[in-house]
């Protein structure tokens, strides 16, 4: 869709590799940020192509790497199922590498009040979040969840990402481990931990 696979053929090959590695369910997560426009109709069309091409080998769901911005937050609150995984409750929240809002706890509360559960994605790969372990713990205590990338735990994103992943695990703050597969080189099945 955006920073992932560049063709239907590559996407289908990634799905076949994931299925061969034992993956049964997969969430496709294009971005909603200043670089990529989130287009639900196009996403639905691409999902139909993938489902037809994979023939039921993996169950596919839509989601979104949702960036916190004023417009995105307002739209998500007005349309709570637009960005969530499988149009249910879980919202993958990706933080900027440049700024963490001081009122993040309030933003998360507003998202929760609208029926969404924020899932903080790959905080171990964000230098600003690496400095906010206690804040992450507070957000989790208030109802947020945390997802780390399997490759981070294996050291593929560097020592700091691996150490912070382990610190999150040590504090029992990790709820999901993601593959974050973007192409055949960073394939889905290899990230299982």
N, C-alpha and C positions, 0 to 999 in steps of 0.2 A: 504493500500500500504506500509506504513512504520510505523509511530508512531500512527496510527489510529486503526480502527477495525482489529481484528486478524483473522476474518473469513468472508466468503461470507454470511453465515447465520446471523451473527451479523450486518453486513453492511445492509442487507435487512431489519432487524428489526429496525435499526436506520432510514432507509428511510421510513418505514411504520409509525413510530412514528412522523417523520417530516411531512409527508403527513397529518396525523391525526391532527397535530397542525396547519395546514393551509399553510405549505410551498409548493410552486409550482415549484420553481427552486432552484437548489443546485449546487454549484461548489465544485468538489472534488480536493483537493490540496496536492498531495504528495510533498515531499521536493526535492530540488536540493541543497545538501550541502555536507560537508565532511563525514557525517555519512551515508547518503542515496543517492544512485545513481538514477538519474532521468532516467526512462526507458519508453519512449513514446509507444513502441510496447506493452509492458506488461500493461501499463496503458490503452491503447485502448482495449486490451483483457478483462481486469477486468471491464471496463465500459460497454462493451457488455453484460457481465454476469449480472451486476447490472440492466441494462436496461431491459433485458429479465426477470429478477426476480421481478422487481417492476411493470411491465406491464403498463407503462405510467402514473403512479400515480404522479410522479415528473419528471420534465425535468432535466437531468443531463448534466453537462459541465465539461470539464477538465480545470485544472489550475495548479499552482505550487507555493509552498512556496519557493521562489527564494532567495537564500542567496548570498550576494555580495562577490564574490571572483574573482580573476583575470580570471580564466578559465571560470567561469560561465558568467561573463560579456562579454568576448570575444565571447563565443558561442552564447549568446543571440543576440549580435549585428550582428553576421554572419547569425543567424537563428531567425529572430525577432518573429516568430509565434510559436516557439518550446515550450516556457514556459508560454505563455500568456493565459488568460482565453478564452476558446472556440476558441483558435487560432486567436484571434482578436488583440486588442491593449493593454488591461490592464494586467499589470504584478505585481503580489503580491510580494513585497520585504520585507523579514524578516531580521532584523539586528542581528548581533552577540551580545551576552551579554558581550563580552570581548573588543570589539573595534568598534568605529565608524570612518570610514575613513574621514580624513580632507577634501578630495576632493569629498565628496558625491554629492555636487551640480553639479560638473563636470561629475560624473558618470551618474547621472540622466539626464543631458543634452545629453550625448551620447546615452542613452537609448531612450530618446525622439526623437533625430535625426534619430534613426533607426526605428521610428514608434511606440514606446511603451510608455504607460502612467504608470509610477511607482505609485503603491499604497503601502504606508507604512503600514505594518500589525502590529497590537497590540503594538504600541509604549508605551502604558501605562504599559505594562508588562516588559519593558526593562529599567533597572535602569539607563543606560547611556543615553537613549533617554529622560528619565524623567528630565534630567538636561539640555535639549536642546530644550525647547519649542520655543524659538525665531528662532532657526535653522529650526525646523519643519515648522514654519510659513513661513520662507523664501522659503523652498522647495515647499510648497504649492503655494505660490505666483508665483513661477517659473513653475508650472504645475503638481506637484505631488499631489496625493490624500492621504487620511488617512482613515484607517479602524480600529475601536476598537472592542473589544470583548464584547458582551452583558453581560457576566458574570462579567466582570470588573466593569461595571456600577452598577451592583447589589452587589458589594463588595466581590465576591467570590475569587478574586485574591489579596485580602488585601486592606487596607486603602489607601496606596500610589497609587496603580493602579486605585482605584475608584476616588481618588482626581485628579489624572492626567487626567483621562478620562473626568472628569467634567471641568477641566481647558481647555482641547482641545475643548470641546463643547462650553465653554464660549467664546472662541476665534473664533468660527465658523470654526474649522479646521477638523471636522469629516464629512466624506462623506458617510461612510458605517458602519453598525453595523453587526458584524459577529457572528455566533453561535459557531464556532470553535469546533464542536462536534467531539470527538475522539473515544467514546465508549458509551455503554448504560448508564453508570453512569453519564457521561457528555453529555447527550443526546442533540440532535439538537433542538428539539422543545421547550425545557425549557429555551433557551437563548434569546428568543424574548423579546425585550424591547419596 
